[in-house]
């Protein structure tokens, strides 16, 4: 639990069946990523996903620039828009292009990340706050951060957890994201730093996270994002936030795999399904659940091809057909 002055007792979350199940599903999806060489997606997809990441993370903080405008800045073209918004995007592009240079366990590296991200936007970029800060919704205080005198201590504890805890890195990244938001160590830029540093932590688990636009899914579920932050504040544990972030990661990984499956031909999809489905028998619907971007006609042709080349057996006709792979 957490005391009123913000001093941490070292229990950040409770293990729940949902956390366990989501962790298992993410592990399976990362297995698919690795076995299909998706750790580093194709160049164009990497570029698109980075733009989505930057635009989504900044939009959550009120940046008004569109995906097209961010893309133009990414290509070093001039755009018309609020000067502050343009600076935010340029700073984020600089930081995200140097993700692999940051050390997720090092506070100096963390502060350098904030300095780069907030350059020209705040006077104290790269420094922990020395004043009290609260988050307001209208006239109501939504969150009163711990006092400034305790920020260094709380961040030391958080980095100690990150370095020394036996939790897996995926869980650690979620805990770090939430606890950093709770501590609110900077006067500004806390939200984007929480999302940035979670990505940097996750990259130690699997390189695919460098190009996974988790921020886009957070933006798509933004109301829930703020809701679970508030619930975790009230409960004194970040269990709900960990569950939320694991679900966001799962969706992001599924979308990446679905996007990449567009480039597979029929025999490659059949092999992919055989290697990654645990079903002994399956229907066309089961097949389409793995390849969410293909049409029912394409699925039918794939399965027919599988029967014709002798790798599938079929029982029943039409919609009642069931398939299994020959041993």
SULTAZI-V439396 format. One record per backbone hydrogen bond with DSSP energy under -0.5 kcal/mol. CO is the residue of the C=O (numbers start at 1). NH is the residue of the N-H. If there is no record, write none. Layout:
co;nh
CO;NH
CO;NH
//
This chain:
co;nh
1;9
3;6
7;3
9;11
12;238
16;20
17;21
18;22
19;23
20;24
21;25
22;26
23;27
24;28
25;29
26;30
27;31
28;32
29;33
30;34
31;35
32;36
33;38
34;37
38;41
42;46
43;47
44;48
45;49
46;50
47;51
48;52
49;53
50;54
51;55
52;56
53;57
54;58
55;59
56;60
57;61
58;63
59;62
66;70
67;71
68;72
69;73
70;74
71;75
72;77
73;76
79;81
82;86
83;87
84;88
85;89
86;90
87;91
88;92
89;93
90;94
91;95
92;96
93;97
95;98
96;99
98;101
99;102
102;104
103;106
105;107
106;110
107;111
108;112
109;113
110;114
111;115
112;116
113;117
114;118
116;119
118;121
118;122
122;125
124;127
133;145
134;136
135;142
135;143
136;138
137;140
140;137
140;142
143;135
143;145
147;150
148;151
150;154
151;155
152;156
153;157
154;158
155;159
156;160
157;161
158;162
159;163
160;164
161;165
168;172
169;173
170;174
171;175
172;176
173;177
174;178
175;179
176;180
177;181
178;182
179;183
180;184
180;185
185;129
189;193
190;194
191;195
192;196
193;197
194;198
195;199
196;200
197;201
198;202
199;203
201;204
202;205
202;206
206;209
207;210
208;211
209;212
211;213
212;214
213;216
213;217
214;218
215;219
216;220
217;221
219;222
221;225
222;226
223;227
224;228
225;229
226;230
227;231
228;232
229;233
230;234
231;235
232;236
232;237
238;242
239;243
240;244
241;245
242;246
243;247
244;248
245;249
246;250
247;251
248;252
249;253
250;254
251;255
252;256
253;257
254;258
255;259
256;260
257;261
258;262
259;262
260;263
261;264
265;269
266;270
267;271
268;272
269;273
270;274
271;275
272;276
273;277
282;323
283;287
284;288
285;289
286;290
287;290
287;291
290;292
291;294
295;299
296;300
297;301
298;302
299;303
300;304
301;305
302;306
303;307
304;308
305;309
306;311
306;312
307;310
311;326
313;324
315;322
317;320
318;321
322;315
323;282
324;313
//
